[in-house]
Amino acid sequence: MSFQKISIIVSVYNKEKVISDCVESLLRLDYPKKKYEIILVDDGSKDSTWKILQNYEENFRRITVFKKANGGKGSAQNYGIRQCKGK
């Protein structure tokens, strides 16, 4: 079976209490690790979400994080799409 590289984009706003559960579940995907990237876009959170995302980026090569001014879920998702490398 041939696997294409895919991009998983998660937009986040003030989710410090649940973002770790989300990211941990993505890290456990039954898909070849070198074949997917995780892009996390902080949409201007006011809590410690950004710090948590940075910690994941420092510890996992396939995670990339971005922070942008709050513009809403669609704006954050579109930003992530422009950054992705997968299909």
BATORVO-908553 format. One record per residue: residue number from 1; x, y, z of N, C-alpha, C in turn. Coordinates in nm, 3 decimals. Example, Ala and Ser with C-alpha at 12.3 -4.5 7.8 and 13.67 -1.06 7.14 Angstrom:
% BATORVO-908553
- n:n_u:n_v:n_w:ca_u:ca_v:ca_w:c_u:c_v:c_w
- 1:1.319:-0.569:0.780:1.230:-0.450:0.780:1.320:-0.330:0.780;
- 2:1.285:-0.225:0.708:1.367:-0.106:0.714:1.290:0.003:0.787;
END
This chain:
% BATORVO-908553
- n:n_u:n_v:n_w:ca_u:ca_v:ca_w:c_u:c_v:c_w
- 1:0.085:-0.118:0.000:0.000:0.000:0.000:0.089:0.124:0.000;
- 2:0.057:0.221:-0.083:0.132:0.345:-0.092:0.063:0.453:-0.010;
- 3:0.142:0.522:0.070:0.088:0.629:0.153:0.139:0.763:0.102;
- 4:0.049:0.859:0.087:0.088:0.995:0.052:0.105:1.073:0.181;
- 5:0.189:1.175:0.176:0.203:1.262:0.293:0.075:1.344:0.307;
- 6:0.022:1.345:0.425:-0.098:1.423:0.452:-0.067:1.528:0.558;
- 7:-0.149:1.630:0.561:-0.138:1.736:0.660:-0.265:1.739:0.744;
- 8:-0.246:1.741:0.874:-0.359:1.753:0.966:-0.350:1.892:1.026;
- 9:-0.452:1.972:1.006:-0.452:2.111:1.052:-0.555:2.126:1.163;
- 10:-0.508:2.180:1.276:-0.596:2.202:1.391:-0.589:2.349:1.428;
- 11:-0.701:2.418:1.422:-0.706:2.557:1.468:-0.749:2.556:1.615;
- 12:-0.685:2.642:1.693:-0.704:2.638:1.838:-0.724:2.780:1.891;
- 13:-0.819:2.794:1.983:-0.839:2.921:2.053:-0.879:2.891:2.197;
- 14:-0.793:2.930:2.290:-0.819:2.914:2.435:-0.860:2.771:2.472;
- 15:-0.777:2.674:2.436:-0.809:2.533:2.463:-0.703:2.465:2.550;
- 16:-0.643:2.540:2.643:-0.536:2.484:2.725:-0.576:2.356:2.798;
- 17:-0.701:2.339:2.830:-0.744:2.221:2.907:-0.764:2.096:2.821;
- 18:-0.779:2.112:2.690:-0.809:1.996:2.606:-0.711:1.973:2.491;
- 19:-0.625:2.071:2.463:-0.539:2.058:2.345:-0.443:1.940:2.357;
- 20:-0.396:1.909:2.475:-0.303:1.796:2.489:-0.371:1.665:2.451;
- 21:-0.495:1.646:2.490:-0.568:1.524:2.452:-0.579:1.514:2.300;
- 22:-0.608:1.625:2.236:-0.621:1.629:2.090:-0.489:1.592:2.024;
- 23:-0.381:1.658:2.063:-0.252:1.634:2.000:-0.202:1.493:2.028;
- 24:-0.220:1.446:2.150:-0.176:1.310:2.184:-0.250:1.206:2.098;
- 25:-0.377:1.230:2.071:-0.451:1.134:1.987:-0.398:1.137:1.844;
- 26:-0.359:1.253:1.795:-0.302:1.263:1.660:-0.166:1.194:1.653;
- 27:-0.090:1.203:1.759:0.042:1.138:1.761:0.031:0.985:1.763;
- 28:-0.084:0.933:1.804:-0.106:0.788:1.810:-0.172:0.732:1.684;
- 29:-0.189:0.812:1.582:-0.253:0.764:1.460:-0.183:0.640:1.405;
- 30:-0.263:0.550:1.351:-0.210:0.430:1.288:-0.180:0.463:1.141;
- 31:-0.078:0.542:1.122:-0.037:0.590:0.990:0.114:0.612:1.000;
- 32:0.191:0.582:0.897:0.337:0.598:0.907:0.375:0.739:0.952;
- 33:0.457:0.748:1.055:0.493:0.877:1.114:0.556:0.974:1.014;
- 34:0.632:0.924:0.921:0.698:1.011:0.823:0.604:1.055:0.712;
- 35:0.481:1.007:0.715:0.386:1.037:0.608:0.278:1.137:0.648;
- 36:0.289:1.194:0.768:0.192:1.298:0.802:0.257:1.406:0.888;
- 37:0.203:1.525:0.871:0.246:1.638:0.953:0.125:1.692:1.028;
- 38:0.152:1.751:1.141:0.046:1.812:1.221:0.076:1.961:1.228;
- 39:-0.017:2.041:1.183:-0.004:2.186:1.188:-0.105:2.238:1.288;
- 40:-0.055:2.307:1.389:-0.140:2.362:1.494:-0.136:2.514:1.482;
- 41:-0.252:2.575:1.466:-0.260:2.720:1.448:-0.333:2.780:1.568;
- 42:-0.259:2.858:1.647:-0.318:2.930:1.760:-0.378:3.059:1.706;
- 43:-0.507:3.073:1.722:-0.581:3.189:1.669:-0.592:3.300:1.774;
- 44:-0.478:3.337:1.832:-0.475:3.448:1.928:-0.524:3.414:2.067;
- 45:-0.496:3.293:2.113:-0.541:3.251:2.247:-0.490:3.345:2.356;
- 46:-0.570:3.358:2.460:-0.536:3.443:2.575:-0.490:3.360:2.695;
- 47:-0.499:3.228:2.686:-0.457:3.141:2.796:-0.320:3.082:2.762;
- 48:-0.284:2.969:2.819:-0.150:2.911:2.798:-0.145:2.815:2.679;
- 49:-0.245:2.818:2.593:-0.247:2.730:2.476:-0.118:2.742:2.394;
- 50:-0.073:2.863:2.365:0.045:2.883:2.282:0.168:2.815:2.341;
- 51:0.185:2.827:2.470:0.301:2.765:2.538:0.295:2.612:2.525;
- 52:0.178:2.555:2.537:0.160:2.410:2.523:0.194:2.367:2.381;
- 53:0.147:2.444:2.282:0.175:2.410:2.142:0.325:2.418:2.114;
- 54:0.392:2.518:2.165:0.536:2.532:2.145:0.611:2.411:2.202;
- 55:0.566:2.363:2.316:0.628:2.247:2.378:0.617:2.124:2.287;
- 56:0.503:2.104:2.226:0.486:1.992:2.132:0.580:2.009:2.012;
- 57:0.588:2.129:1.959:0.675:2.152:1.843:0.821:2.121:1.877;
- 58:0.864:2.156:1.996:1.001:2.131:2.039:1.031:1.981:2.053;
- 59:0.930:1.902:2.079:0.951:1.760:2.108:0.911:1.663:1.998;
- 60:0.844:1.711:1.894:0.799:1.622:1.786:0.826:1.688:1.651;
- 61:0.908:1.624:1.572:0.949:1.680:1.442:0.833:1.701:1.346;
- 62:0.730:1.622:1.355:0.621:1.634:1.258:0.515:1.737:1.298;
- 63:0.540:1.807:1.409:0.448:1.912:1.453:0.508:2.049:1.424;
- 64:0.427:2.134:1.361:0.465:2.273:1.337:0.353:2.360:1.393;
- 65:0.391:2.466:1.463:0.290:2.554:1.523:0.303:2.695:1.467;
- 66:0.191:2.763:1.461:0.184:2.901:1.415:0.092:2.976:1.509;
- 67:0.120:3.104:1.527:0.033:3.191:1.607:-0.005:3.309:1.519;
- 68:-0.133:3.341:1.519:-0.182:3.454:1.442:-0.283:3.532:1.525;
- 69:-0.307:3.654:1.483:-0.409:3.735:1.550:-0.545:3.669:1.532;
- 70:-0.630:3.684:1.631:-0.762:3.621:1.627:-0.840:3.669:1.505;
- 71:-0.886:3.572:1.429:-0.964:3.603:1.309:-1.077:3.505:1.288;
- 72:-1.092:3.411:1.381:-1.198:3.312:1.369:-1.145:3.179:1.316;
- 73:-1.227:3.077:1.336:-1.187:2.940:1.301:-1.150:2.926:1.154;
- 74:-1.230:2.978:1.065:-1.203:2.967:0.922:-1.073:3.034:0.882;
- 75:-1.047:3.149:0.941:-0.924:3.222:0.913:-0.802:3.140:0.957;
- 76:-0.810:3.080:1.074:-0.699:2.998:1.126:-0.680:2.873:1.041;
- 77:-0.788:2.810:1.000:-0.777:2.691:0.917:-0.716:2.725:0.781;
- 78:-0.759:2.834:0.720:-0.703:2.876:0.592:-0.555:2.908:0.605;
- 79:-0.516:2.969:0.715:-0.376:2.997:0.739:-0.297:2.866:0.742;
- 80:-0.349:2.767:0.812:-0.284:2.636:0.820:-0.273:2.568:0.684;
- 81:-0.375:2.580:0.603:-0.374:2.521:0.469:-0.261:2.582:0.386;
- 82:-0.241:2.713:0.400:-0.133:2.777:0.324:0.006:2.731:0.370;
- 83:0.017:2.678:0.490:0.146:2.635:0.544:0.176:2.487:0.519;
- 84:0.078:2.408:0.485:0.096:2.263:0.479:0.178:2.217:0.360;
- 85:0.234:2.098:0.375:0.316:2.037:0.269:0.254:1.909:0.215;
- 86:0.149:1.862:0.279:0.086:1.737:0.237:-0.018:1.756:0.128;
- 87:-0.080:1.646:0.091:-0.183:1.648:-0.014:-0.317:1.686:0.043;
END
